[in-house]
Amino acid sequence: MKWAAFSFLRGFVVALRGSLLSRSLASAPFVGLLAAYTLTQFSEGMTQTALTWIAFRIRHNDVTLVGRIGLLQTIIPFLILIPAGVLIDLLPRQIFMAAINLFKGATYAIIPLMSLFEPLRTPTLLTVVVVTALFSAGFGPAFNAAIPGFVPTDRLKHANGWIQIAGQGGYFLGPLVTAGLLLYFPAPWLLVVSGGGFVLSAFLLALIPPPLDPLERRRIEGKGHDPGHSPRDEGSSRAGMVSGFLHSAGILLKNPVLMLCSLLLMLFALFNAPMSLVFPLLSSQVFRTPPSFYALLSGAYFLGSFLGGGLLLGRRLPGHFSLISGGMLLASGAFLLLPVLPWPSAGFLFLILIGVGLSWAQPLAYARIQQIVPSLALGRVLAVVMTLFL
């Protein structure tokens, strides 16, 4: 009974997989995966903007509720990611992600329905935030764990570059579209639009045929055994299903490269976490511009991340860690120059450079982890890594 929901969803997917769209996705599964991820990020950007606006209005332009929502959306995934990682390795990853997005789309649709009967209140909004954060924490590690099944090992760097472009582009467009729609529609009803995006991405994910097992794919290609997935690894990863956290921690501690990836991601988090506070402070305290200028500074940072993903598509690139280190040095230098050159145009340029420099850490670290960790343990390892830098 406990897998009944997933069994029903799997049966529904099997019924859909004879369609023309499904056959198209079968010929280019990574493109379908990328489209679903873009839709997810676009919907997430819309949702977060609408929730912020609703929280701001509930408290009569006070930001305390916005801060509580942000705190809950950070703490809950931190507590739930490791158990979610075990589920990611037990269940089909695309079905797992599709179920999450269907749930989010349906849950967010409750808010506009409730607003028809009474004004939205803080407990209602926080309940929806807690429930969605609780059940959607596993999407990130599930998505990144699914990538090696669709992309050859030597193309993972470029694949993660495309993911960076799609994710940043979608998350950047979501708030822009929401800002325009807020001129014509109440904020709660915009959650119907973002919920529809989650549902559409869920159908795309469900229609993509499941990838071959890494060993089977290499046999078909005539390449023998996968060096990153030996029978010994497979057995150990199956044993690790029982002790998910300990097994994943053991994989990390035994491999210096994985430890370095984790440390670099934690360093990235130290740079990235305070950025939402940096933008308004720069606007008001350094550049002495109107408060709305912080939106342009935020846009410059996202533009830099988008451009950084594009640079990863180059044919001749330095090594993973050389690029990450160089990017962090570039970001550090731009950070130091921000208060020295207090011109708005300089701030815009430096934030683009910061966005470019920091944009290489996540995709390149994930690509290296995806190359090293066996497929059957990848979800748990990514969950542990994401918990460390959350």
Secondary structure, 3 states (H helix, E strand, C coil): CCCHHHHHHHHHHHHHCCCHHHHHHHHCHHHHHHHHHHHHHHHHHHHHHHHHHHHHHHCCCCCHHHHHHHHHHHHHHHHHHHHHHHHHHHCCHHHHHHHHHHHHHHHHCHHHHHHCCCCCCHHHHHHHHHHHHHHHCCHHHHHHHHHHHCCCHHHHHHHHHHHHHHHHHHHHHHHHHHHHHCCCCCHHHHHHHHHHHHHHHHHHHHHCCCCCCHHHHHHHCCCCCCCCCCHHHHHHHHHCCCCHHHHHHHHHHHCHHHHHHHHHHHHHHHHHCCHHHHHHHHHHHHCCCCCCHHHHHHHHHHHHHHHHHHHCCCCCCCCHHHHHHHHHHHHHHHHHHCCCCCCHHHHHHHHHHHHHHHHCHHHHHHHHHHHHCCHHHHHHHHHHHHHHHC
